[in-house]
Amino acid sequence: MDVVRVEKMLAEIRHRGDPENAGAARALPGAALGCNRLAIVDRGAAEQPMSDGGDLWVTFNGEIYNHTALREELRSLGHVFRTESDTEVLLHGYTEWGRELPGRLDGMFAFVVYDVGRREFLAARDRIGVKPLYRCGQGDALYFASELKCFLPLALDAEEFPPGHWTDGQDTVRYHHEPQRRPSGTSRELAAEFGRRLDRAVRKRVDTDLPVGVIYSGGLDSASVLALAARHHPDVTAISVGFPGSEDLEFAVRSCAELGIRHVVRNLTLDDLVRDLPRRVRETETFETVDLMDASVMAPAFEAAHELGLKVVLVGDGSDELLTGYDLFRTHPDPVELMRYRVGNLRRTDLQRVDRVSMHHTVEARVPFLDRDVVDFAWRLPMDVKYRDGTEKWILREAMADILPSYLAERPKIRMPEGTGLYYQLLEHVRQLEPGSTLDRHPGLLERLGLDQPEAAYFLDLYLSLGHPVPTSRYKRPGWDFSPNGYFVFSGAGAR
């Protein structure tokens, strides 16, 4: 492959790495690898693309949380390491375990290992899809990249590579399967075990000498992450966003002051959100209204993290899907199946939003609620410990009862537009705009996709104008990803 093509692809996503580590590309016999590296683990030594000193090369996006344990195991098997990085563990792990390597990894990752001598490779993505991976075949060439926009300079149409799979170019194989055994114990015992697993998940994600941020809404999920992060790391900053006087900010400001946690607040303005809407579409690579509204609200938080010099930020995403926190679970005919669908679809909804918006500001977002051990445990929990006596996420509230003040542990779930004070403001602005010529240029497309609102036409038009291929389906399903009566229906003071 021509290394110039790799450099063009890297140029589209320079934001995913430190400026001093951007655009690193390597031409090899039969392949070319490149990386915009965000240096976190072994920052001075783990350059990418990385070689084992022989025929193996790797390029890697993400974090392997059990890299220390894997390194020790590999050393006991005779492997000699030059760095303390998780990147090098992939090289030696591939040498030792081959295609079994992805199943041994605890982390969020997308990587390609290439063997020059054999002209063979292995590409893999983490089980939930926290980290993105796309691929495209053209002739005898196969391309991989972290974002769709990488393929635009080459005029290629890419597809998402599925989470929990690996490929060698011939076969694409699922290496992960969800557990089938239901955890045993009383409700209190299950809650205690869930708390222990979440605590370990957060501890893994703050195991760094760098300062750590937490995106903090003052809600149960982010409050749990923040409290546990502060327990395990000496330098934690909470970052909150909202319109002045919003409910989220009131809870966040009060709790950080009482708990003695450094707190940075970024006030939202409608003018700024309106100005940045086209940018949000390009960043997030989606046309879904809900995700773009949420991205608009959260982008200023990651911008603040970048301005603070933070590279590692924890988020509370995934809890509502895993623990059935949304109202939709109350009315769905099969809440267990809905939970499994929602967790499986996070890769192209909330996780896609979190990855793109955070990495656009050169910040790595880590997601404790989607930790391997947390998900495996919660996947088969009985529904009555998730929703009990009218209380959503009962098991999390019980687990955090002795850690969080009661006004946080017992705070009811409200969705982001309501908590931040956004409500209908941005949506109403979009509805007043001319949707463009989407219907004229793509007859029947909106109808085929099931997008029947003017804001949907506007966002789809922006999305297509970037050069992305015409979508064949939505990222969200009515009745599964949001209530058929609409996502923007609120019960609070701003509802109407």
Residue pairs with C-beta under 8 A, 6 or more apart in sequence:
1 27
1 30
1 31
1 32
1 141
1 143
2 27
2 32
3 25
3 26
3 27
3 32
3 34
5 32
5 154
6 25
6 32
6 33
6 34
7 23
7 25
7 34
8 153
8 154
9 34
9 143
9 145
9 150
9 151
9 153
9 154
10 22
10 23
10 24
10 25
10 34
10 35
10 36
10 150
11 23
11 153
12 147
12 149
12 150
12 152
12 153
13 36
13 145
13 146
13 147
13 149
13 150
13 359
14 22
14 23
14 36
15 36
15 359
15 360
15 361
15 362
16 36
16 38
16 61
16 146
16 147
16 359
16 362
17 35
17 36
17 37
17 38
17 362
18 37
18 38
18 39
18 362
21 35
21 36
21 37
21 38
21 39
21 47
21 48
22 36
22 37
23 34
23 36
24 34
24 35
24 36
24 37
24 47
24 48
24 49
25 32
25 33
25 34
25 35
25 49
26 32
26 33
26 34
26 49
26 57
28 57
28 114
28 116
29 116
29 119
30 116
30 119
31 57
31 114
31 116
31 119
31 121
33 49
33 57
33 58
33 59
33 112
33 114
34 49
34 59
35 48
35 49
35 59
35 60
35 61
37 46
37 47
37 48
38 311
38 359
38 362
38 364
39 46
40 63
40 208
40 210
40 311
40 312
40 364
41 63
41 67
41 84
41 85
41 86
41 87
41 208
42 83
42 84
42 85
45 82
45 83
45 84
45 85
46 83
46 85
46 86
46 87
46 88
48 58
48 59
48 60
48 87
49 57
49 58
49 59
50 57
50 58
50 59
50 60
50 85
50 87
50 88
50 91
51 57
51 58
51 91
52 88
52 91
52 92
52 95
53 82
54 117
55 115
55 116
55 117
55 118
56 91
56 94
56 95
56 113
56 114
56 115
56 116
57 91
57 113
57 114
57 116
58 87
58 90
58 91
58 94
58 111
58 112
58 113
58 114
59 111
59 112
60 86
60 87
60 90
60 109
60 110
60 111
60 112
61 109
61 110
61 111
61 131
61 132
61 133
61 146
62 107
62 108
62 109
62 110
62 111
62 126
62 130
62 131
63 86
63 107
63 108
63 109
63 205
63 364
63 366
64 70
64 86
64 89
64 90
64 105
64 106
64 107
64 109
65 106
65 107
65 204
65 205
65 207
66 105
66 106
66 107
67 85
67 86
67 89
67 107
70 89
70 93
70 104
70 105
71 81
71 84
71 88
71 89
71 92
74 81
74 89
74 92
74 93
74 96
75 81
77 96
79 92
79 95
79 96
81 88
81 92
82 88
86 107
90 101
90 111
90 113
91 113
93 101
93 104
93 105
94 101
94 113
94 122
97 104
98 122
99 122
99 166
99 168
99 173
99 175
100 175
101 113
101 122
101 124
102 124
102 166
102 175
102 176
103 175
103 176
105 126
106 204
106 371
106 372
106 373
107 126
108 126
108 128
108 130
108 131
108 366
108 367
109 124
109 125
109 126
109 131
110 123
110 124
110 125
110 126
110 131
110 132
110 133
110 144
110 146
110 161
111 123
111 124
112 121
112 122
112 123
112 144
113 121
113 122
113 123
114 120
114 121
115 121
120 168
120 169
121 168
121 169
122 166
122 167
122 168
123 133
123 135
123 144
123 161
123 166
123 167
123 168
124 165
124 166
124 167
124 175
125 131
125 133
125 161
125 162
125 163
125 164
125 165
125 166
126 163
126 164
127 163
127 164
127 176
127 372
127 375
128 163
128 164
128 318
128 343
128 346
128 347
128 351
128 370
128 375
129 162
129 163
129 164
129 346
129 347
129 348
129 351
130 347
130 351
130 355
130 367
130 370
131 146
131 355
132 146
132 147
132 160
132 347
132 352
132 355
133 144
133 145
133 146
133 160
133 161
134 144
134 145
134 146
134 147
134 148
134 150
134 151
134 158
134 159
134 160
134 161
135 142
135 143
135 144
135 145
135 158
135 159
135 161
135 167
136 142
136 143
136 151
136 156
136 157
136 158
136 159
137 143
138 156
142 169
143 151
143 154
143 156
143 158
144 161
145 151
145 158
147 285
147 356
148 158
148 285
148 468
149 282
149 285
149 466
150 158
151 157
151 158
152 466
152 467
152 468
157 469
160 347
160 348
161 167
162 172
162 174
163 347
164 174
164 175
164 176
165 172
165 173
165 174
165 175
166 172
166 173
166 175
167 173
178 340
178 376
178 379
179 376
179 379
179 380
180 380
181 380
182 380
182 381
182 382
183 190
183 193
183 377
183 380
183 381
185 193
187 384
187 385
187 388
187 395
187 398
188 398
190 381
190 385
190 395
191 385
191 394
191 395
191 398
191 399
192 399
193 377
194 374
194 377
194 378
194 381
194 395
194 396
194 399
195 399
195 400
197 371
197 373
197 374
197 377
198 224
198 228
198 368
198 369
198 371
198 374
198 396
198 399
199 228
199 231
200 371
200 373
201 368
201 369
201 371
201 373
201 374
202 225
202 228
202 229
202 231
202 232
202 314
202 368
203 228
203 232
204 371
205 229
205 312
205 314
205 366
205 368
205 371
206 212
206 229
206 232
206 233
206 236
206 312
206 314
207 232
208 233
208 312
210 310
210 311
210 312
211 235
211 236
211 237
211 308
211 309
211 310
211 312
212 229
212 233
212 235
212 236
212 237
212 310
212 312
212 313
212 314
213 236
213 237
213 238
213 239
213 305
213 308
213 310
213 312
213 313
213 314
213 363
214 222
214 225
214 226
214 229
214 236
214 237
214 238
214 239
214 313
214 314
214 315
215 222
215 239
215 240
215 298
215 301
215 302
215 305
215 313
215 314
215 315
215 316
215 365
216 222
216 223
216 226
216 238
216 239
216 240
216 252
216 256
216 263
217 240
217 248
217 251
217 252
217 316
217 416
217 419
217 420
218 240
218 247
218 248
218 249
218 250
218 251
218 252
218 253
218 254
218 255
218 408
218 411
218 419
219 248
219 251
219 316
219 408
219 411
219 413
219 414
219 419
220 319
220 393
220 396
220 397
220 400
220 404
220 408
220 409
220 411
220 413
221 316
221 317
221 319
221 320
221 325
221 369
221 393
221 396
222 315
222 316
223 255
223 400
223 404
223 408
223 409
223 411
224 316
224 319
224 396
224 399
224 400
224 403
224 404
225 314
225 315
225 316
225 368
225 369
226 236
226 238
226 261
226 314
227 259
227 400
227 403
227 404
228 368
228 403
229 236
229 314
230 236
230 259
230 261
236 261
236 262
237 261
237 262
237 263
237 264
237 308
237 310
238 252
238 256
238 261
238 262
238 263
238 264
239 263
239 264
239 265
239 266
239 301
239 304
239 305
239 308
239 313
240 248
240 249
240 252
240 253
240 263
240 264
240 265
240 266
240 301
241 248
241 265
241 266
241 267
241 268
241 297
241 298
241 300
241 301
241 304
241 420
242 248
242 249
242 252
242 265
242 267
242 268
242 419
242 420
242 421
243 249
243 267
243 268
243 269
243 420
243 421
243 422
244 267
244 421
245 421
246 419
246 420
246 421
247 414
247 418
247 419
247 421
247 492
248 419
248 420
248 421
249 265
249 420
249 421
251 407
251 408
251 411
252 263
252 265
253 263
253 265
255 261
255 405
255 407
255 408
256 262
256 263
257 263
258 405
259 405
264 304
264 308
266 300
266 301
266 303
266 304
268 297
268 300
268 420
268 421
268 422
270 425
270 426
270 429
272 300
273 296
273 297
273 422
273 425
273 426
274 426
274 429
276 296
276 299
277 292
277 296
277 426
277 430
277 462
278 462
280 292
280 295
280 296
280 299
280 357
281 287
281 292
281 459
281 462
281 463
281 466
282 466
283 295
283 299
283 356
283 357
283 360
284 291
284 292
284 295
284 352
284 353
284 356
284 357
285 352
285 356
285 463
285 468
286 292
286 348
286 352
286 353
286 463
286 475
287 451
287 456
287 459
287 460
287 462
287 463
287 464
287 471
288 349
288 459
288 474
288 475
288 476
289 427
289 430
289 453
289 455
289 456
289 459
289 487
290 476
290 481
290 482
290 487
291 349
291 350
291 352
291 353
291 475
291 476
292 459
293 416
293 417
293 422
293 426
293 427
293 488
294 350
294 353
294 416
294 417
295 353
295 356
295 357
296 422
296 426
297 416
297 417
297 420
297 422
298 353
298 354
298 357
298 416
299 357
299 360
299 361
302 313
302 357
302 358
302 360
302 361
302 363
302 365
303 361
305 313
305 358
305 361
305 363
306 361
306 362
306 363
310 363
311 362
311 363
311 364
312 363
312 364
312 366
313 358
313 363
313 364
313 365
313 366
314 365
314 366
314 367
314 368
315 354
315 365
315 366
315 367
316 368
316 369
317 346
317 350
317 351
317 354
317 367
317 369
317 370
318 343
318 346
318 350
318 351
318 367
318 369
318 370
319 325
319 369
319 393
319 396
320 326
320 393
320 413
321 339
321 342
321 343
321 346
321 350
322 339
322 343
322 369
322 370
322 374
322 375
322 378
322 379
323 378
323 386
323 392
323 393
323 395
323 396
324 335
324 338
324 339
324 383
324 386
324 387
324 392
324 393
325 392
325 393
325 413
326 392
326 413
327 483
328 338
328 479
328 480
328 482
328 483
329 335
329 338
329 339
329 387
329 392
330 387
331 483
332 338
332 479
332 480
335 383
335 387
336 383
338 480
340 379
341 480
342 480
342 481
343 370
343 375
343 379
345 475
345 476
345 480
345 481
346 370
348 475
349 475
349 476
349 481
351 367
351 370
352 475
354 365
354 367
355 365
358 364
358 365
359 365
368 374
378 386
378 395
381 395
385 394
385 395
386 392
386 393
386 394
386 395
387 393
387 394
388 394
391 397
392 412
392 413
393 413
397 409
397 410
400 409
401 409
403 409
414 492
415 487
415 490
416 422
417 423
417 424
417 487
417 488
417 490
418 490
418 491
418 492
418 494
418 495
421 494
423 488
423 490
423 494
423 495
424 488
424 494
424 496
427 455
427 488
430 454
430 455
430 458
430 459
431 453
431 454
431 455
433 454
433 458
434 458
435 454
435 457
435 458
435 461
436 457
436 458
436 461
437 461
438 445
438 446
438 457
438 460
438 461
438 464
439 445
439 446
439 457
441 464
442 464
442 470
445 460
445 470
446 452
446 456
446 457
446 460
449 460
449 471
449 473
449 474
450 474
450 478
451 457
451 460
451 474
460 471
463 471
464 470
475 481
476 482
478 484
483 489
489 495
